[in-house]
Amino acid sequence: MRNRITAAIVIAVMTMGILPQLASGYQPLGSKSLGGPIGDSTPRGSSYMLVDNHGGSWSDAEKSPNNSEDDLMCWAAAASNVLEWTGWGKVGGMSNTDQMFGYFQNHWTDQGGLMEYGWDWWFDGTNPSQGWFGWSQVDVAGGDFHPTENFSNYYYEQSNNSLTMGAVDSYLRAGHGTTLAVYWETGGGHAITCWGYNYNPNDSDDYYGVWVTDSDDDKGDSTPEDELRYYDVEYDALAGKWYLQDFYGYGSQDVFIGSVQALKTPEPATMTVLALGGLALLRRRRK
């Protein structure tokens, strides 16, 4: 009887495009059916924006209705946005997030994953989730763009649900490219890129909302516009979670920020070396 119940649970989860990897403690992020209204909120309070304080421009890698290889790759889109902003992605002739997202699609299977594992592979060519059932797999060798750099020196994460908005605050103020892993209470997850947040000017720990880009907000449009959206957040002390409000029409306690994953920018000297290395890599691959 127990085996039948387990099988039923697995089948139900598979229909959402999400499979738990119990050994890792994580769930892969692969968008649910996000067909509801977008639900932008009206910003209030004061804002802290990454690009206003640390330069650059926000970006928005988008899925396409004409592409059958990106349906569950929201995590790769979010990872690509950060790779462009930090500069780590500007290698091998690539200069923007759309090219980087395309590179992921050409080297990974169309399944759920995590930004962390995508970035790790980008650095050293290895996928920590390789061989995990239900997770996106590297099916064409690639990545390995920064083999002399230690990825763990540049990676930050907060997976304590109650501390996720505090992490958004600290990571953005430190100038890190920041992503959110959001989960549904009923199961399933999605990845978005966070470019800023709003807070109470009289209490900087009183968070009002987040500014994000989302690979799925124009999923049905073959020529989508880049869009920066704002969502209110509410903290439930009993649950110990920060909930996104009116996210694709879901209820006030349906979708929560399960973890925050961020990537530090390289030091200026490293950036110069990376730029030169990217040119050399491009020349080598053209031969």
C-alpha positions as CSV (number, residue, x, y, z in Angstrom):
1,M,0.0,0.0,0.0
2,R,2.8,2.4,0.9
3,N,4.5,1.8,-2.5
4,R,1.2,2.7,-4.3
5,I,0.9,5.9,-2.3
6,T,4.5,6.9,-3.1
7,A,4.0,6.2,-6.8
8,A,0.9,8.3,-6.8
9,I,2.8,11.2,-5.2
10,V,5.6,10.9,-7.7
11,I,3.1,10.9,-10.6
12,A,1.3,13.9,-9.2
13,V,4.6,15.9,-8.9
14,M,5.7,14.9,-12.3
15,T,2.7,16.5,-13.9
16,M,3.9,19.8,-12.6
17,G,7.3,19.5,-14.2
18,I,8.9,19.4,-10.7
19,L,10.5,16.4,-9.0
20,P,12.0,16.6,-5.5
21,Q,15.6,15.5,-5.0
22,L,15.3,14.2,-1.4
23,A,19.0,13.6,-1.0
24,S,19.9,17.2,-1.7
25,G,17.3,18.9,0.4
26,Y,16.3,21.1,-2.5
27,Q,13.6,21.0,-5.2
28,P,14.5,21.9,-8.8
29,L,13.0,25.1,-10.0
30,G,10.9,24.6,-13.2
31,S,7.9,26.8,-13.7
32,K,4.4,25.6,-13.0
33,S,1.6,26.6,-15.3
34,L,1.8,30.3,-14.8
35,G,-1.2,31.5,-16.9
36,G,-2.8,33.8,-14.4
37,P,-2.7,37.6,-14.2
38,I,0.7,39.1,-13.5
39,G,-0.5,41.1,-10.5
40,D,2.0,43.9,-10.2
41,S,1.6,45.9,-7.0
42,T,1.8,49.6,-6.5
43,P,5.2,50.4,-4.9
44,R,5.2,52.1,-1.5
45,G,7.9,53.3,0.9
46,S,11.6,53.7,-0.1
47,S,13.4,51.7,-2.8
48,Y,16.9,50.2,-2.9
49,M,17.8,49.2,-6.5
50,L,20.9,47.3,-7.5
51,V,21.6,49.2,-10.8
52,D,21.0,52.6,-9.2
53,N,23.7,51.9,-6.5
54,H,26.1,49.6,-8.3
55,G,25.7,50.5,-12.0
56,G,24.8,48.4,-15.0
57,S,21.4,47.6,-16.3
58,W,18.8,45.1,-15.3
59,S,18.1,42.3,-17.8
60,D,15.2,39.9,-18.5
61,A,15.9,36.6,-20.3
62,E,12.6,35.4,-21.7
63,K,11.2,32.0,-22.7
64,S,9.6,31.8,-26.2
65,P,6.4,30.0,-27.3
66,N,8.4,29.0,-30.4
67,N,11.0,27.1,-28.4
68,S,10.5,23.7,-27.0
69,E,13.8,23.6,-25.1
70,D,13.1,26.3,-22.5
71,D,9.8,25.3,-20.9
72,L,11.3,24.4,-17.5
73,M,14.5,26.5,-17.6
74,C,13.4,29.5,-15.5
75,W,16.4,28.8,-13.3
76,A,18.8,29.1,-16.3
77,A,17.1,32.4,-17.4
78,A,17.6,33.9,-13.9
79,A,21.2,32.6,-13.8
80,S,21.8,34.2,-17.2
81,N,20.5,37.6,-16.0
82,V,23.0,37.6,-13.2
83,L,25.8,36.3,-15.4
84,E,25.3,39.3,-17.7
85,W,25.1,41.9,-14.9
86,T,28.1,40.6,-13.0
87,G,30.2,40.2,-16.1
88,W,30.9,36.5,-15.5
89,G,28.9,35.6,-18.6
90,K,30.7,37.8,-21.0
91,V,32.9,35.0,-22.4
92,G,33.1,33.0,-25.6
93,G,31.7,35.9,-27.7
94,M,28.6,36.3,-25.5
95,S,27.6,39.8,-24.4
96,N,24.0,39.6,-23.2
97,T,21.6,37.4,-21.2
98,D,19.7,36.1,-24.2
99,Q,22.9,34.6,-25.6
100,M,23.8,33.1,-22.2
101,F,20.3,31.6,-21.8
102,G,20.6,30.1,-25.3
103,Y,23.9,28.6,-24.3
104,F,22.3,26.9,-21.3
105,Q,19.6,25.5,-23.6
106,N,22.2,24.1,-26.0
107,H,24.0,22.3,-23.2
108,W,21.3,21.3,-20.6
109,T,18.1,19.3,-20.8
110,D,14.8,21.1,-20.5
111,Q,14.1,20.3,-16.8
112,G,14.1,22.0,-13.5
113,G,17.3,23.1,-11.8
114,L,18.9,25.7,-9.6
115,M,20.9,28.9,-10.4
116,E,23.7,27.7,-8.1
117,Y,24.3,24.6,-10.2
118,G,24.2,26.5,-13.4
119,W,26.7,29.0,-12.2
120,D,29.0,26.3,-10.8
121,W,29.0,24.6,-14.2
122,W,29.6,28.0,-15.9
123,F,32.8,28.4,-13.8
124,D,34.3,24.9,-13.9
125,G,32.2,22.7,-16.3
126,T,30.7,20.4,-13.6
127,N,27.1,20.0,-12.7
128,P,26.6,19.1,-9.0
129,S,23.1,17.7,-9.8
130,Q,24.3,15.5,-12.7
131,G,22.7,12.1,-12.4
132,W,19.8,13.3,-10.2
133,F,16.5,12.0,-11.4
134,G,14.1,14.7,-12.4
135,W,16.8,17.4,-12.6
136,S,18.2,19.2,-15.7
137,Q,21.2,17.4,-16.9
138,V,24.2,18.5,-19.0
139,D,23.9,16.6,-22.2
140,V,26.5,18.6,-24.2
141,A,29.8,19.4,-22.5
142,G,30.4,23.1,-22.0
143,G,30.8,25.8,-19.4
144,D,34.2,25.7,-17.7
145,F,34.8,29.4,-18.5
146,H,36.6,30.2,-15.3
147,P,38.4,27.1,-14.2
148,T,41.0,29.0,-12.2
149,E,38.4,30.7,-10.0
150,N,36.9,29.0,-7.0
151,F,33.1,29.3,-7.5
152,S,32.4,29.0,-3.7
153,N,34.3,32.2,-3.1
154,Y,31.7,34.1,-5.2
155,Y,28.5,32.3,-4.2
156,Y,26.0,33.3,-1.5
157,E,22.8,31.7,-0.3
158,Q,20.1,32.0,2.3
159,S,17.6,29.1,2.5
160,N,16.1,29.9,5.9
161,N,12.6,31.0,4.9
162,S,12.3,33.6,7.7
163,L,15.6,35.3,6.7
164,T,15.2,35.5,2.9
165,M,14.2,39.2,2.7
166,G,17.0,40.1,5.0
167,A,19.3,38.3,2.6
168,V,17.8,40.2,-0.4
169,D,18.6,43.4,1.5
170,S,22.2,42.5,2.3
171,Y,23.1,40.9,-1.0
172,L,21.8,43.8,-3.1
173,R,23.5,46.3,-0.9
174,A,26.8,44.4,-1.2
175,G,26.4,44.6,-5.0
176,H,25.7,40.9,-5.7
177,G,23.6,39.6,-8.6
178,T,20.6,38.2,-6.8
179,T,17.9,35.6,-7.6
180,L,14.9,34.2,-5.8
181,A,13.7,30.6,-5.6
182,V,10.0,30.8,-5.0
183,Y,7.9,27.8,-4.1
184,W,4.2,27.0,-3.9
185,E,2.8,25.6,-0.7
186,T,1.1,22.9,-2.9
187,G,4.5,22.0,-4.5
188,G,6.5,23.3,-7.4
189,G,8.9,26.2,-7.8
190,H,10.0,29.0,-10.0
191,A,13.0,31.2,-10.4
192,I,13.1,35.0,-10.8
193,T,15.8,37.7,-10.7
194,C,15.7,40.3,-8.0
195,W,16.9,43.8,-8.8
196,G,15.6,45.8,-5.8
197,Y,13.3,46.0,-2.9
198,N,11.0,48.5,-1.1
199,Y,11.0,49.1,2.7
200,N,9.6,51.3,5.4
201,P,11.7,54.5,5.5
202,N,11.2,54.6,9.3
203,D,12.2,50.9,9.8
204,S,14.6,49.5,7.2
205,D,13.8,45.9,8.4
206,D,10.1,46.4,7.5
207,Y,10.1,45.1,3.9
208,Y,7.3,46.0,1.5
209,G,8.1,44.3,-1.8
210,V,10.6,43.2,-4.5
211,W,11.5,44.3,-8.0
212,V,12.0,41.4,-10.3
213,T,12.3,40.2,-13.9
214,D,10.7,36.9,-14.8
215,S,11.3,34.6,-17.8
216,D,7.6,33.6,-17.8
217,D,5.7,36.9,-17.7
218,D,5.5,37.1,-21.5
219,K,5.8,33.4,-22.2
220,G,3.1,33.5,-24.9
221,D,4.7,36.4,-26.8
222,S,7.2,35.6,-29.6
223,T,8.7,39.1,-29.3
224,P,8.5,39.8,-25.6
225,E,9.5,43.1,-24.0
226,D,11.9,43.3,-21.1
227,E,9.9,44.2,-18.1
228,L,10.7,45.0,-14.5
229,R,7.9,44.1,-12.1
230,Y,7.1,44.9,-8.5
231,Y,5.4,42.5,-6.0
232,D,4.4,43.2,-2.5
233,V,5.7,40.7,0.2
234,E,4.1,39.8,3.5
235,Y,5.7,38.0,6.4
236,D,3.7,35.3,8.2
237,A,5.3,34.9,11.6
238,L,3.6,31.6,12.4
239,A,4.8,30.1,9.1
240,G,8.1,31.9,9.3
241,K,7.9,32.7,5.6
242,W,7.9,35.7,3.2
243,Y,5.0,35.4,0.7
244,L,4.7,37.1,-2.7
245,Q,1.3,38.8,-3.1
246,D,-0.9,38.2,-6.1
247,F,1.8,36.3,-7.9
248,Y,0.1,35.2,-11.2
249,G,-3.2,35.4,-9.4
250,Y,-2.3,33.0,-6.5
251,G,-3.4,33.7,-3.0
252,S,-1.7,35.7,-0.3
253,Q,-0.1,32.6,1.4
254,D,0.4,30.4,-1.7
255,V,3.9,31.4,-3.0
256,F,6.8,32.0,-0.7
257,I,10.5,32.9,-1.1
258,G,12.2,29.6,-0.3
259,S,15.8,30.7,-0.9
260,V,17.9,33.5,-2.2
261,Q,20.9,32.7,-4.4
262,A,23.5,35.4,-5.3
263,L,26.7,35.8,-7.2
264,K,29.4,38.2,-6.4
265,T,31.0,40.3,-9.1
266,P,34.7,39.7,-9.9
267,E,37.3,42.1,-8.7
268,P,38.4,44.7,-11.3
269,A,41.7,43.0,-11.8
270,T,40.0,39.7,-12.3
271,M,37.5,41.2,-14.7
272,T,40.3,42.4,-16.9
273,V,41.8,38.9,-16.9
274,L,38.5,37.4,-17.7
275,A,37.9,39.8,-20.6
276,L,41.3,38.9,-22.1
277,G,40.6,35.2,-21.4
278,G,37.3,35.4,-23.2
279,L,38.9,36.8,-26.3
280,A,41.5,34.1,-26.2
281,L,38.8,31.4,-25.7
282,L,36.8,32.8,-28.7
283,R,39.9,32.7,-30.9
284,R,40.8,29.2,-29.8
285,R,37.3,27.9,-30.5
286,R,37.2,29.5,-34.0
287,K,40.2,27.6,-35.1
